[in-house]
Amino acid sequence: MIFFDIDGTLLNHERAEEAGAIEFLKEYKDELKLSGSDFVKIWYDLSDKYFEKFLEEELSFQEQRRMRMKELFGNHLTDEQADKKFNHYLMFYRQNWKVYEDVIPCLEQLKKQGNRLGIISNGDYHQQMEKLEGINIKGYFDCIITSSEIGVSKPNAAIFIEACNLAGVQINESPYIGDRLETDAIGSKNAGMKGIWLNRKDKTAHSDVIVIHQLSQLGVIIN
């Protein structure tokens, strides 16, 4: 089975997050009083800060969302008010979900070649399933594993090992493709998989893992 990450690998999460944040700022410009570039930087910082706390099990998935809103608008927000504001952002974020251009051709080719496909993703199971359905690629995957189900997150070897166990495949025969070098490629390799770094941003290579710069390069490597 060939496993993939979702955000930054299949879904253009960075574009969707930035576009969603800009639309969100327009709605709350009187309260936030920030330029677009300043707000996007703050948004990314808060996203990284509190999502890491979720992965470390310091906060629930819902709590990390609330904390982002409270740090943005002030701790006077009730949980209900924070939830309402974050849900407003989610509306804009979802509207901007798109796959990268190379995703569908790659998945089609791999399926035609008889490969089984799977997902290993950090995050909340329900949201990640919603993403796969929203960008119309859920049907390509036979096995979908998230950190919220397993109880550990990438790069912990346990999530990769458990995903292979659940899929009934040998870990040393299973490639894993993701956009984060340490979290995805090296993490999966350390667990015993064939770690592949999808580095879409530049031509940087790495001696420890296979590096590709677009998914159209994957077919040759896999087969």
N, C-alpha and C positions, 0 to 999 in steps of 0.2 A: 504494500500500500504506500502511496505517495501522500505525505502529509504537508499541509500548508498552514501558515499563519493567516490572519484575516487583515487586520489594520496595517496599511502601508505595504501590503503584499498583494492582496486582491482588491480591497476597498481603498480608494484614495482618501484615507482618513484625514490627512493633513489639510487637504483642500477643503473637505467638508467641514472640518472643525474651524478653519479660518473664516470661511464664508458664513458659517453659522454664527460665529462670534461677532462678526461685523454687523450682521442683521440684528443680533441681540443688542449690540451697542446702540444702534439707531433707535430701538424701542426705549432704551433707558438712558439716553444721552443727557437728560436733565439731571439725573441722579449721579451718573458716573463721571461726566465732564472730562473725558479723556479723548485723545486723538485715536484714530483707528489703529495706527502702528503701535502706540503705547498699550492700548487695550489688548491687542492680540498677544503681545509679549506677556503681559500680566496673566492673560487667560491660559496660555501655554504653561507658565510657571505654576499656576494654581492646579492645573490639570495634572501635571507631573507630580507635584507635591502630594496631593491627596489621593491620587490613584495608587501611588506607591504605598501609602498608609493602608489602603484597601488590600493590596497584594500582601502586605506584611500582617494582615488580619488585625490591625489596630482600629480600623473602622469598617463598618458594613458598606456595601455598594451604595446604598441610599445615603448613609451618613457622609461618605466622602463627597457626594453631590451637594448635600446641605452645607458642608463646611466651606466649599468653594463659594457658594452664594453669600454666606455670612462674612467671609473675609472680603468679598467684593463690596457688599452693601452695608455691612455692620452687624455686630452680634445682637442687635436689637431685633433682628428678624426671628420670627417663630419658625419652627420646623415646617409648618404648613405654608408660610410665606416663602421660605427658601425652596420648598418643593415646587410651588407654583412658578417661581421665577426660572428654576432649572428646566421645568417642563416646557416653558416658553422657548428656552434655548434649544431644547431637543427637537422642537418642531422645525426650527431653521436648520439644524444639523441634519435631520432626516431628509429634508428637501434637497440637500446637496450630496447625498450618497451616490457615488458612481464608481464603477469598476475602472481600473486602468484599461487602456485600449488593448493591451496584450493578453488580458485575462481569459476572455471567452475563447479566442483561437487556441490558446494553450490547453485549456480544460477539454475542449472538443477533441483536440489531437490526442491527448493522453487517454481519453475514454475510448476513442476509436482504436487505439493500440491495445486495448484490453486492460488498462490499469484501473485498479481501485483507488479512490481518492478519499482523503480524510482531512480533518481540521484539528489542530491543537492551538488553542488561543487563551491568552490571559484575559480575564474579564468575567462579566456576568453572563451566564448561559442564555438567559432569555433575550438580552440585548444583542448578543452575538448571533443568535438564531434570527432575530428580527432583521439584522443587517444582511445576512445571507439571503433571506427571503426578499428584502427590499431591493436588492441589486440582482435578483433573479438567478442566483447560482446555487441555491441550496440543493437542488436536485442532482447536482454533480457528485455530491459527497455521500459516502456510505457510512462514515463515522465522524461524529462531531463532539470534540472534547474541550471543555473549558476549565479554567482553574477554579471557578466557583463550585463545580461539581466534585473535582478531585481533592480540593482542599490544599493544594500547593500550586505555586505558579512557576512559570519559566523564569530563570534557567534551571530550576531544581530538576534533577534527573528523574525524580519520581513521576512527574506529569508525563514525560515522554515514555517512560517504561510502562505506566499504567495505560496510556493510550494504545500502545502496541498490544498489550495484554487483552484489552477490551476488544480490539479489532481482530485479535487472533492471528497476529503476524509476527514474524521474527524481527526484533529491533535492528539487527545488523543488516537486514535486507530492506529497511524502510528509510527512504530519503525524507528530509524535512527542509522546507523552503520558507525562509522568513527574511524580513528586511532589517532586522536588528542583529548586528554581528555577535555581541556577547549573549544576548538573551535567546536568540533563535539558533543561529548557525553553530556557535561554539557550545552553547547549552545542549543542543540536541546531539552534537558529536560526542560530547563528554558522557552522554547517556548511552552511547553505542550506536546512534543512528548515523546516516550519511548526511552531515550538516551542509546545507547550501545557503550561502548568503546572497540574497537578492539586493544588490547595491544599486538602486535606481539613481542615486544622486550624483555619483562621479565614477571615475574609472579606477578607483582604489582597489587593489587586490589584497589578498591575505594568504600567508603561507600555510595556515592551519586548516582552512576550509576551502571548498570549491566556491568560486565567486562568479555570479552571472549579473548582467546589468539590465536584462529584460527577460521576460518569461519565454520569449521565442527561442532562447538559447537552451531551454530546459530539455526539450525532446532529445537532442543529441546526447546530452549528459546521462539522462535516465536510461535510454535504450542503446 
